[in-house]
């Protein structure tokens, strides 16, 4: 067994950026088009990206030096990473505590409703199938036009009606529609 395998190895990975051009997908075979656009394109995306940084900041030749200056050691990087994870855990715990508080408040309100009026409690907790239709609705659907049937099927009980107009600051372009009637929904 070799002693070099037992010795702690420390890989010296350089943070140097590859010196080859990465933008091979954006190269055109011939320059066709507006010369103003070509000037702007050449200013934003220079041909020789090794020599200087781009104006948009998409490439910097000194990125390795900047990273080493910002985070001088691996230990500092791990410390920052652990602090960030600790912050995220605190935010998550606060959010979970707030949700638990709201849930407990809702549970107490429902218990109070059950104690005061059991009929209202049962009505509030009734599971309702949004696709289920009453006999009156089925009979009404047989007499309606196709668009009105779609309106009847699209409207879910308990939700805000879709055909309701949104209040605005200005009047509508064509005035008030006096013939409009809300769609009758039997309950």
GIBEL-V404449 format. One record per run of one state. SS is the DSSP state (helix for helix, strand for strand, loop for the rest). FROM is the first residue (numbers start at 1). LEN is the number of residues. If there is no record, write none. Layout:
# GIBEL-V404449
ss: <SS | SS>
from: <FROM | FROM>
len: <LEN | LEN>
This chain:
# GIBEL-V404449
ss: <loop | helix | loop | helix | loop | helix | loop | helix | loop | helix | loop | helix | loop | helix | loop | helix | loop>
from: <1 | 3 | 7 | 23 | 27 | 35 | 45 | 63 | 71 | 74 | 117 | 118 | 125 | 135 | 144 | 146 | 155>
len: <2 | 4 | 16 | 4 | 8 | 10 | 18 | 8 | 3 | 43 | 1 | 7 | 10 | 9 | 2 | 9 | 33>
